[in-house]
Amino acid sequence: MRKSTAFDALAEGSYRGLAPFAAIVLRLVLGFLFFFAGWSKLTTDAWSAAGFLQNATGPFATWFQSLAGNGVVDFLNMWGLTLIGLALIFGLLVRTASAFGIVLMTLYYFADFVGNTAHGLIDEHVVYAVVLFFFLVGGVGHVWGLDALLERRLDHRTTWAKLFLG
């Protein structure tokens, strides 16, 4: 018999106390942070990640520098941030958004590796990735989010949906 954890109770909406409130506040704050980071790029004329990528440092600098000026990279960056933010704000596809957010934060971290590790190995990108990992495994989309509503409407045999919702 599987033992129930606090994460299970949080995902089921049966956890009592301040944990659900803390989870929703954390999800909303990070959601707005991602959304406005993306929105500011979308609404800036001719925004490009080229300047950031041209100054990449660390073990993958050459690869990141080769991506500078690539329109696909700019598109994925702007829309990725915006859509991850919206997903977190509305609690929709939180698990999927968190996975993509972790990838994005990992790329940001390694693109400026020397700058990010000047004061130790932990910077804001690592902190965001850890919070997103909590969202990925914790069922945070079920706490006052659309994931819970969507999952209730899906057939219980649709286990694939649980890979994306949460």
Secondary structure, 3 states (H helix, E strand, C coil): CCCCCHHHHHHHCCCCCCHHHHHHHHHHHHHHHHHHHHHHHHCCCCCCCHHHHHCCECCCHHHHHHCCCCHHHHHHHHHHHHHHHHHHHHCCCHHHHHHHHHHHHHHHHHHEHHHHCCCCCCCHHHHHHHHHHHHHHHCHHHCCCHHHHHHHHCCCCCCCHHHHCC
